[in-house]
């Protein structure tokens, strides 16, 4: 008998009734404590392409929990990953370091944390499911391979610790992509694939922006702004198109995050 997905851990697929359900905080408790936001209100809002509000929730940061994470995953590899990532994330979020300066091992660590957090958020948010189950699995190894055409990119904004902007968490989930092409526009069938299988899940932690993206088109490449969309995974030697963007991105952190997340595009050079 096939088990309901709602009764399985999103990562290890174990039966939650047997191994126990965890109280997994989507915004990590250490970050809530660091920024003093545990009792602050956040309002996740689902907006369609026309700007119409589809749904809206309201909860405190400390009650924004994931319902499909098991106790062994939460207290095991996920807890270790949080501990390993904490200092790196804070140094980037506060602007003490630039994401252009981090080592390869740090990039992989940040990518693992981003994927874990983005997928936990996705499975708990008031948004339609887009990420397939086969993209979500245990991330308890230092060396791992995400599914084909899944990438993690990052960006940092230089900020001071005293800035209110430094203590802010937000996110964006989208299936909208700017598309660059040299011939005919993509077919309706391919556009439907992009809307239903492609995704961008971005997280903002103060001055640190990170994003997991999935490009479902075999005939297209990610188009990254050089020095601004910094590859975290794969780190090197992956097929992307680099766009030289000489214009400064907005100084306002919220606006810059919008450009970082929604502005990432796809590039195709053949008729599809």
C-alpha positions, 0 to 999 in steps of 0.5 A: 500500500502506497504511503501518503506523502504527507506522512513521509519525511520529505528528506529520508521518506521514512514514515513519520508515524514510526520515527516521529515528527520534528518541530523543524523551524524554517527560519533557524532558531539560531538566526531568530535568536541572533536577530531577536525576531522570534516573536515578530510576525511574518505574512507569506503571500502568494501572488499570481503574475497579475499581482492578484493575492491568491492566499496569505498567512500570518505567523510568528517566526518561532511558529513557522514550522515544517510539518514533513521533517522527521525527528532523526533528520532534524536532530541529526544531519540537519542540526550538524549542517546548521551548526557548520553553516552558522558563522559563514552565513552570519559573516556574509549576512552582516557584510563582513565577507563577500561571497566572491571571497569564500573558498570552494568548501565554504561554497559547497557548505552554503549550497547544502544549507540553501538547498535544505532550507529552500526545500523545507520552506517550499514544502511548507509554504502556501504555494503550489508544489513545484519541486519534484520529490526526486529533487529532495533527499538527505544532504548529509554528505560533504560531496553530493550531486544535485539533479541535472540542471539544478543550480545554487547561486549567491550574492552579497550586499555590503552592509554594516552590522548596525543596519536594520537591513542586516537583520531581515529574512525574506524569500521568493518562489517563482516559475517566471523567467526572462528568456533571451533568444535569437530566433523564434519564441519558445513553443507553447508546449515548452513554455508550459514545461517551464512554468510547471517544472522550472523553479527559482527559490531565493532566500534573503538573510540580511545582505546575503542572497542565495537561490536554488534554481531548476532549468528544465530545458535541455536546449537552454542555459542559465544566464548569469550576471557576472560577479553578481550571480555567483555559482555555489553549486556546481562551483565551476565548469557548468554550462551557463551564459555569462552576461556582463552587467555594467549597471549597478544593482539597486542599493536598497536590499529588498529591491536588489533581492528582487532583481537577483531572484526574478531577473535571473534568465534563460538563454536559448540560441535555437528555434524551439 
